[in-house]
């Protein structure tokens, strides 16, 4: 019943995301709040039917997701099912940058991921990440999102995605 009640509350933001306070409420409470509550249906409701998400992390290959299967992308709902199935997530310390007229925003924030005891990463320990997400909206939903993150709390103490791969020789250039 609590999940249904929260979805009803979430519908209160169903207006174009052009107002600063509406964007902040949507990003922090509706989108990240749904991820934190592990309500995947509510998370997916934050995206347009054709939404795309790109994740960039260090030197790792770019990961691409879409709500509707597209060539070269993975399923967006599977991404959230994996995240919520393996971690309890907390999001906070938000700093927002909003261009309401263009229906775009960005935010810098902290993420804490605590592995679930029965999850794939149970032995990894809690991780603290610094993320920056860029959002493009279509009306009241996310049309496109880019996630940049650093994992300064990786298990061996080095950021993931490093060391950088060797560059080709520049001799003779």
ZICORFEN-V109655 format. One record per helix or strand of 2 or more residues. SS is the DSSP state (helix for helix, strand for strand). FROM is the first residue (numbers start at 1). TO is the last residue. If there is no record, write none. Layout:
<<SS,FROM,TO> <SS,FROM,TO>>
//
This chain:
<<helix,2,13> <helix,20,37> <helix,40,44> <strand,47,56> <strand,63,66> <strand,74,75> <helix,76,86> <strand,87,99> <helix,100,102> <strand,104,115> <helix,122,124> <strand,127,138> <strand,141,150>>
//
